[in-house]
Amino acid sequence: MLTIELKFLTGKWHATPWGRQVNEGAVEWPPAPWRILRTLLAVWHHKHPEVSEAEMRDLIDTLASELPVYHLPTHAEGHTRHYMKGHPKIDKKNPEKSFPGGKPDKVFDTFLTISPQETLQIHWSEITLSDTQSELLDQLLKSISYFGRAESWIDARLGSWKSNANASPLNGSPAEDHQEIVRLLAPGELDQYANWREEMVTDSRNRKLADKKSIALAKGKPIDKIKLSKNEIEKIETSIPEDFFAALHMETSELRQAGWNRLPASQWVTYVREKQIPSITKSAVRKKNELPTVARYAIAGAVLPKLTDAIFLSERVRTSLISISDGSPLFIGRESKEKPSQPAHGHMHAHFFCESNNNLQGRITHISIFAPQGFDNAAEEALSKFNKTWGSGGHDLQFVLIGIGHPSDFGGSNEKKGEAPIFAQSKIWVSRTPFVPADRLRRQYRLEDPLEKSRCEKDLARIIRKELERRNWLDQHYTTLDSITLMDTKTKLGGHETSWLNFRRERTKGGGTKGNTSGFGIKLKFSQQVEGPIALGYASHFGLGLFVPG
């Protein structure tokens, strides 16, 4: 048996989960097995170069042979927000978007608070180290000054397992009600790596060769004698690590450059951890006398759904929140519990908006619940308890509450910084999901004919102005809408052209009227800045008809 003990000397733990952005407000907990091994490697390189690579390989391979379990100390979540001065930006064509003094960047600092007297234990039940390995590990642990981000000062040492595990691999069993699911990056099956690497090198070479032949054919050149150069073969082979030890050294920049969505020799492992009393993450500063209107979540899961399935996921989230809130009219879309058949007026109840931000495959990364009438205490409590969906027709998904606040707390165009474009400000907005008219078009238009297309745009303008007027939080923009333009029949999703017709455009259950079975891509141009969200048309409460700045 082997046990490592960690104490957090400053009372805080800062670590962003692998594959997540720091401004998403997520904290990796417990520390992933992959992070533990990389930390030991870093200490070896920086403080113990006298230790041979063979000794380190032996220790790392041993620790990677088993998934650890954890005893987690009690903790609480917290975060701060601050603004950093950015570089000056001058937009000559659009002076309103200029920031001569530097555009401020909003930065989140999310952390767990843990008593310095409490101990995190990491335990491998089947691993027994040799004396040499044990001495080396003890030496490395005592040399670690921080773990995770540099603010997380720790005291690390070998210990003895005296506790019960409250975080462990799920191993195919269902999670209990007192548990919650978390996904951690861990070493994969090391004995399979050599075969996997050989297949990857072969596939990469074949793809590269096919690309070269395709380019030659397009230019009318013969392809019989085309082959890969020595440099091209070498580049392919060096892009895939030789073994697990080399893969553990890869940096994020190398990962992106090679086009990997996950590190070679790694795997995502589903762990379960004991739930703590939920803590509601709220905006640090709220507008006086105004209820919060936005709850934003990051999504994790073995397979994330694509944005084309936004309406399906939104319905699952709504169903879960109705159950958690004991039938809150805000989530159902009714005026009150006393009038269960009376729909809410002005579209002021909850909307469920799926986002695919900075995702190479166009998969859903976040979901935001937006209710213009605001969340009361009961709704906030339900939102803070919501953390997963499951059921037939889809994979189980974990939801991490980033925060509850207002659109201005989350809005922005920089997806890499965790900002949400749907809550940004802009004069020009374009469809992110197809607009399905709730009213009938006057007739069927032949859009390949320019004249017919122009008539269709005028017909859609009539419907969209009516849609703006119906929504209490958008009706002031009814008169500032300058133009409506039909976009291409396809949109960019995950870097690929995706037809609007590939999106689900029908709810699985429930009502809602629609005047057209097709979905349109539309560009809206206003005479002044409009703050999102803008969601219009059929099923706009479930993610259809959603717009982003153009």
C-alpha positions in Angstrom: 0.0 0.0 0.0 1.1 3.6 -0.7 -0.3 6.8 0.7 0.6 10.4 0.0 -0.6 13.2 2.3 -1.0 16.8 1.3 -1.7 19.9 3.5 -2.6 23.2 1.9 -0.5 25.7 3.8 -2.4 28.9 2.7 -5.8 27.3 3.1 -6.5 27.4 -0.6 -6.4 25.1 -3.6 -6.2 26.5 -7.1 -6.2 24.2 -10.2 -8.0 24.4 -13.5 -9.2 21.0 -14.8 -7.5 19.8 -17.9 -9.2 21.0 -21.1 -11.1 23.8 -19.3 -10.5 27.5 -19.4 -9.6 29.4 -16.2 -12.5 31.9 -16.6 -15.0 29.0 -16.6 -14.7 29.0 -12.8 -14.1 25.3 -12.4 -11.8 23.7 -9.9 -10.2 20.3 -10.3 -11.2 18.3 -7.2 -9.8 15.8 -6.3 -6.4 16.4 -8.0 -6.2 14.2 -11.2 -3.7 11.3 -11.2 -2.2 12.9 -14.4 -1.5 16.1 -12.5 0.2 14.2 -9.6 2.6 12.4 -12.0 3.4 15.6 -13.9 4.2 17.4 -10.6 6.7 14.7 -9.7 8.3 15.1 -13.1 8.6 18.8 -12.7 10.2 18.5 -9.3 12.7 16.0 -10.7 13.7 18.3 -13.6 14.0 21.5 -11.4 15.4 20.2 -8.1 16.8 16.7 -8.5 18.7 16.4 -11.8 21.1 14.0 -10.1 18.3 11.4 -10.2 18.7 9.2 -13.3 15.9 9.0 -15.9 15.8 5.2 -15.4 14.9 5.7 -11.7 12.2 8.2 -12.6 10.7 6.0 -15.3 10.6 3.1 -12.9 8.8 5.2 -10.2 6.4 6.9 -12.7 5.4 3.6 -14.4 4.7 2.0 -11.0 2.5 4.9 -9.8 0.7 4.9 -13.2 -0.2 1.2 -12.9 -3.2 1.8 -10.6 -5.8 4.4 -10.2 -5.7 6.0 -6.7 -8.6 6.6 -4.3 -8.8 9.8 -2.2 -9.9 11.0 1.2 -10.9 14.6 0.7 -11.0 17.1 3.5 -14.0 19.4 4.0 -13.8 22.4 1.7 -15.8 25.4 0.4 -15.8 27.0 -3.1 -15.0 30.6 -3.7 -14.0 33.0 -6.4 -13.0 36.6 -7.0 -13.2 38.7 -10.1 -10.9 41.5 -11.1 -10.1 43.5 -14.2 -6.7 43.6 -15.9 -5.8 46.5 -18.2 -5.3 45.2 -21.8 -3.6 46.6 -24.8 -4.9 49.7 -26.6 -7.3 48.9 -29.4 -8.2 51.3 -32.2 -10.9 50.5 -34.6 -11.0 53.2 -37.3 -14.0 51.8 -39.1 -16.0 51.5 -35.9 -14.7 54.1 -33.3 -17.3 53.0 -30.8 -15.4 49.7 -30.5 -12.1 51.4 -29.8 -10.3 51.3 -26.4 -7.5 53.8 -26.6 -6.6 53.3 -23.0 -6.6 49.5 -23.2 -9.6 47.2 -23.1 -10.1 45.8 -19.6 -10.1 42.0 -19.3 -12.3 40.4 -16.7 -10.4 37.5 -14.9 -11.9 34.9 -12.6 -9.9 33.4 -9.7 -11.7 30.3 -8.5 -10.5 28.2 -5.6 -11.4 25.8 -2.8 -10.8 26.8 0.8 -9.4 24.0 2.9 -8.2 24.2 6.5 -4.3 24.0 6.7 -4.8 21.5 9.6 -6.8 19.1 7.4 -5.1 16.5 5.2 -5.8 15.2 1.7 -4.9 11.6 1.4 -4.1 9.9 -2.0 -4.0 6.1 -1.7 -2.9 3.2 -4.0 -4.0 0.0 -2.3 -2.2 -2.5 -4.6 1.2 -0.7 -5.0 4.1 -1.5 -2.8 7.3 0.5 -3.5 10.8 -0.9 -3.2 13.1 0.8 -0.7 14.8 2.7 -3.6 11.5 3.9 -5.0 10.1 4.8 -1.6 13.2 6.9 -0.8 13.0 8.7 -4.2 9.3 9.5 -3.8 9.8 10.8 -0.3 12.6 13.0 -1.6 10.5 14.4 -4.4 7.5 15.0 -2.2 9.4 17.0 0.3 10.8 19.2 -2.5 7.3 20.2 -3.8 6.6 23.8 -2.8 3.3 24.2 -4.6 0.7 21.9 -6.3 -1.7 23.1 -9.0 -1.3 26.8 -9.5 1.6 28.6 -7.8 -0.6 30.1 -5.1 -1.4 26.6 -3.7 1.5 26.1 -1.3 1.6 22.6 0.1 3.3 20.3 2.5 3.6 16.8 0.9 4.9 13.6 2.4 4.4 9.9 2.5 1.8 8.9 5.0 -0.2 5.9 6.2 -3.8 5.3 5.2 -6.1 5.8 8.2 -9.2 7.0 6.5 -12.1 5.9 4.3 -12.1 6.8 0.6 -14.7 9.5 -0.2 -13.6 9.8 -3.9 -12.9 6.8 -6.0 -13.3 5.5 -9.6 -16.9 4.7 -10.5 -16.0 1.4 -12.2 -19.3 1.1 -14.1 -21.5 1.2 -11.0 -24.2 3.9 -10.8 -23.5 6.9 -8.6 -25.5 7.0 -5.3 -27.7 9.9 -4.3 -25.0 11.1 -1.8 -22.4 11.1 -4.6 -21.5 13.3 -7.5 -19.6 12.5 -10.7 -16.3 14.2 -11.6 -14.1 13.4 -14.6 -10.3 13.2 -14.1 -7.4 12.8 -16.5 -5.4 9.6 -15.7 -2.8 7.4 -17.4 -4.2 5.0 -19.9 -3.4 1.3 -20.4 0.4 1.5 -20.8 0.9 -2.0 -22.2 -1.4 -1.0 -25.1 0.4 2.2 -26.0 3.0 0.8 -28.4 0.3 -0.8 -30.6 -1.8 2.3 -30.4 1.2 4.5 -31.5 2.0 2.2 -34.4 -1.6 2.5 -35.7 -1.6 6.3 -35.2 1.7 6.7 -37.2 0.3 4.5 -40.0 -3.0 6.4 -40.1 -1.2 9.8 -40.1 1.1 8.8 -42.9 -1.8 7.5 -45.0 -3.8 10.7 -44.5 -0.8 12.8 -45.4 -0.2 10.8 -48.5 -3.9 11.0 -49.5 -3.8 14.8 -49.0 -0.7 15.1 -51.3 -2.4 13.0 -54.0 -5.6 14.9 -53.7 -3.7 18.2 -54.3 -1.9 16.8 -57.2 -5.1 15.5 -58.8 -6.7 18.9 -58.4 -3.7 20.4 -60.4 -3.9 17.7 -63.0 -0.6 16.1 -62.1 0.1 12.3 -62.0 0.0 10.7 -58.6 1.8 7.4 -59.2 5.2 8.6 -58.0 4.0 10.7 -55.1 5.3 9.6 -51.7 6.1 11.2 -48.4 9.4 12.9 -47.9 11.9 11.9 -45.2 11.1 15.2 -43.3 7.4 14.6 -43.5 7.7 11.1 -42.1 10.0 12.3 -39.4 7.5 15.1 -38.5 4.7 12.6 -38.2 6.7 10.3 -36.0 8.0 13.0 -33.7 4.4 14.4 -33.2 3.4 11.2 -31.4 5.3 10.6 -28.2 7.5 7.5 -28.1 6.1 6.2 -24.9 4.0 7.2 -21.8 7.0 8.9 -20.1 7.4 11.2 -23.2 3.6 11.8 -23.4 3.7 13.0 -19.7 6.1 15.7 -20.7 3.8 17.2 -23.4 2.7 20.8 -23.0 -0.7 22.2 -23.9 0.8 24.2 -26.8 2.3 20.9 -28.3 -1.1 19.3 -27.9 -2.9 22.0 -29.8 -0.3 22.1 -32.5 -0.6 18.4 -33.1 -4.4 18.6 -33.2 -5.0 16.2 -30.3 -8.2 16.6 -28.2 -6.7 14.5 -25.4 -3.1 13.7 -24.5 -1.7 10.4 -25.9 -1.4 7.7 -23.3 -4.1 9.3 -21.1 -7.7 8.5 -20.5 -10.7 10.2 -18.9 -11.8 8.3 -15.7 -15.1 8.9 -14.1 -14.8 9.3 -10.3 -17.5 9.7 -7.7 -17.0 11.9 -4.7 -19.2 12.6 -1.6 -21.4 15.6 -2.0 -20.9 18.5 0.3 -23.6 21.0 1.3 -24.1 23.0 -1.9 -22.7 26.4 -1.9 -24.5 28.9 -4.2 -22.0 30.8 -6.4 -23.3 34.3 -6.8 -22.0 37.4 -8.4 -19.7 39.3 -6.1 -21.6 42.5 -6.8 -25.2 42.6 -7.8 -27.3 45.4 -9.2 -29.2 46.9 -6.4 -32.8 45.7 -6.0 -32.5 43.5 -9.1 -32.9 39.7 -9.0 -30.2 37.8 -11.0 -31.4 36.6 -14.4 -28.6 34.3 -15.6 -27.2 31.0 -14.2 -24.3 29.6 -16.3 -22.9 26.1 -16.2 -19.9 24.3 -17.8 -20.7 20.8 -19.0 -18.6 17.6 -18.6 -19.3 14.1 -19.8 -17.9 11.1 -21.6 -19.5 12.3 -24.9 -20.8 15.8 -25.1 -23.8 16.4 -27.4 -23.3 18.6 -30.5 -24.9 22.0 -30.8 -27.2 20.5 -33.4 -28.9 18.7 -30.5 -29.3 21.8 -28.4 -33.1 21.6 -28.3 -32.9 18.0 -27.0 -30.4 18.8 -24.2 -32.3 21.9 -23.2 -35.5 19.9 -22.6 -33.5 17.4 -20.4 -32.2 20.3 -18.3 -35.6 21.9 -18.0 -37.1 18.5 -16.9 -34.4 18.2 -14.2 -35.0 21.7 -12.9 -38.7 21.2 -12.8 -38.2 18.1 -10.7 -35.6 19.8 -8.3 -37.8 22.9 -7.9 -41.0 20.9 -7.2 -42.7 22.3 -10.3 -41.6 25.9 -10.2 -43.8 27.9 -12.7 -40.6 29.8 -13.7 -39.1 26.6 -15.2 -42.4 25.3 -16.5 -43.3 28.6 -18.2 -46.5 29.4 -16.4 -47.8 32.5 -14.6 -48.1 30.8 -11.2 -48.8 27.5 -9.5 -52.4 28.7 -8.9 -52.9 29.1 -12.7 -51.1 26.0 -14.1 -52.8 26.3 -17.5 -52.0 30.0 -18.0 -48.7 30.6 -20.0 -46.4 33.3 -18.7 -46.7 36.6 -20.5 -43.9 38.5 -22.2 -41.5 35.4 -22.4 -40.2 36.4 -18.9 -39.8 32.8 -17.7 -36.8 30.5 -18.1 -34.9 30.0 -21.3 -32.3 27.2 -21.8 -29.4 28.3 -24.1 -26.8 25.8 -25.2 -23.4 27.1 -26.3 -20.5 25.6 -28.2 -17.6 27.9 -27.3 -14.1 27.2 -28.5 -14.8 23.5 -29.2 -13.1 21.9 -32.2 -16.0 19.5 -32.8 -18.9 21.8 -32.3 -20.0 20.1 -29.1 -22.0 21.8 -26.3 -19.6 23.2 -23.7 -22.0 25.4 -21.6 -25.6 25.9 -20.9 -27.1 29.1 -19.5 -30.5 29.5 -17.9 -31.9 32.9 -18.6 -35.1 34.2 -17.0 -35.8 38.0 -17.5 -38.1 38.1 -14.5 -35.2 37.0 -12.3 -34.5 34.1 -10.0 -36.1 34.3 -6.5 -34.5 32.4 -3.5 -36.3 29.2 -4.3 -35.2 29.3 -7.9 -31.6 30.0 -6.9 -31.7 27.0 -4.5 -32.9 24.7 -7.3 -30.2 26.1 -9.7 -27.5 25.5 -7.1 -28.6 21.8 -6.6 -28.8 21.1 -10.3 -25.6 19.2 -11.4 -26.5 16.4 -13.7 -28.8 15.0 -16.3 -29.3 11.4 -17.4 -31.8 9.2 -19.1 -32.4 7.3 -22.4 -31.3 8.8 -25.6 -28.1 10.4 -24.3 -25.0 10.1 -22.1 -25.0 11.2 -18.5 -23.7 14.8 -18.2 -22.2 16.7 -15.3 -23.0 20.4 -14.9 -20.7 22.7 -12.9 -22.3 26.0 -11.9 -20.0 28.9 -12.9 -22.1 31.6 -11.4 -25.5 33.3 -11.0 -25.7 36.9 -12.1 -26.6 39.1 -15.0 -25.8 39.0 -18.7 -23.1 41.7 -18.3 -21.3 39.3 -15.8 -20.7 36.7 -18.4 -20.9 38.4 -21.8 -18.0 38.9 -24.2 -16.6 37.8 -27.5 -13.5 36.1 -26.2 -14.5 32.4 -25.9 -10.9 31.4 -25.0 -11.3 33.5 -21.8 -14.6 31.8 -21.0 -16.8 34.7 -22.1 -20.3 34.0 -23.5 -21.0 35.7 -26.9 -24.7 35.2 -26.4 -24.6 37.8 -23.6 -22.3 40.3 -25.4 -23.2 43.6 -26.9 -23.3 44.4 -30.6 -25.2 46.2 -33.3 -25.0 43.1 -35.6 -26.3 39.7 -34.6 -26.2 36.5 -36.6 -27.9 33.1 -36.1 -26.1 30.6 -34.0 -29.0 28.1 -34.2 -31.7 28.2 -36.9 -34.5 30.6 -36.6 -37.8 28.7 -37.1 -40.7 31.2 -37.5 -43.5 31.0 -35.0 -45.8 32.6 -37.6 -46.6 31.4 -41.2 -44.7 33.0 -44.1 -47.1 34.5 -46.6 -46.0 31.8 -49.2 -43.3 29.4 -50.1 -40.3 31.4 -51.5 -37.7 30.2 -54.1 -34.6 31.5 -52.4 -32.4 30.9 -55.4 -34.2 33.7 -57.1 -32.8 37.1 -55.9 -36.2 38.8 -56.2 -37.9 36.0 -54.3 -35.2 36.1 -51.6 -35.8 39.8 -51.1 -39.5 39.2 -50.7 -38.8 36.4 -48.2 -36.5 38.8 -46.2 -39.3 41.3 -46.0 -41.7 38.6 -44.8 -39.3 37.4 -42.2 -38.7 41.1 -41.1 -42.4 41.3 -40.4 -42.3 38.2 -38.2 -39.1 39.1 -36.4 -40.3 42.6 -35.5 -43.4 41.0 -34.1 -41.2 38.6 -32.2 -39.2 41.5 -30.7 -42.3 43.2 -29.6 -43.6 40.1 -27.8 -40.5 39.9 -25.6 -40.5 42.3 -22.7 -36.7 42.4 -22.5 -36.3 43.1 -26.3 -39.3 45.2 -27.1 -37.3 48.5 -26.8 -35.2 47.3 -29.8 -38.3 47.0 -32.1 -37.7 50.4 -33.5 -33.9 50.2 -33.8 -33.9 47.1 -36.1 -32.5 48.5 -39.4 -32.3 45.4 -41.6 -32.8 41.7 -41.8 -30.7 39.6 -44.2 -30.9 35.9 -45.0 -27.6 34.1 -44.5 -26.1 31.1 -46.2 -27.9 27.8 -45.8 -25.0 26.5 -43.8 -23.1 27.7 -40.7 -19.6 27.1 -39.3 -19.8 24.6 -36.4 -16.6 23.2 -35.0 -14.7 24.5 -38.1 -17.0 22.5 -40.4 -19.9 23.7 -42.7 -23.2 22.5 -41.1 -26.5 22.9 -42.7 -29.3 24.6 -40.7 -31.4 21.5 -41.6 -28.9 19.3 -39.5 -30.2 20.9 -36.3 -33.0 19.3 -34.4 -35.9 21.7 -35.0 -38.7 19.9 -33.2 -39.3 19.4 -29.5 -39.7 15.8 -28.3 -42.8 16.8 -26.4 -44.7 19.9 -25.4 -46.4 22.6 -27.4 -45.4 25.6 -29.4 -46.5 26.8 -32.8 -44.4 27.1 -35.8 -45.2 28.5 -39.2 -42.4 26.8 -41.2 -40.6 23.5 -40.9 -37.3 24.9 -42.3 -34.7 26.8 -40.3 -33.3 30.0 -41.4 -29.9 31.7 -40.8 -30.5 35.4 -40.3 -28.4 38.5 -39.8 -30.0 41.3 -37.7 -28.6 44.9 -37.9 -29.6 47.4 -35.2 -29.0 51.1 -35.2 -27.6 50.9 -31.6 -25.8 48.4 -29.4 -28.0 45.6 -28.1 -27.1 43.4 -25.2 -27.8 39.7 -25.6 -29.4 37.3 -25.3 -31.5 37.5 -28.4 -33.7 34.4 -28.9 -36.6 34.4 -31.3 -39.1 32.1 -32.9 -40.4 28.6 -32.3 -38.6 26.8 -29.4 -36.5 29.8 -28.6 -36.9 28.8 -24.9 -35.0 25.7 -25.8 -32.1 27.0 -27.8 -33.5 27.5 -31.3 -33.4 31.0 -32.8 -30.4 32.0 -30.7 -28.1 34.8 -32.0 -24.5 35.8 -31.4 -22.6 39.0 -32.4 -21.7 39.0 -36.1 
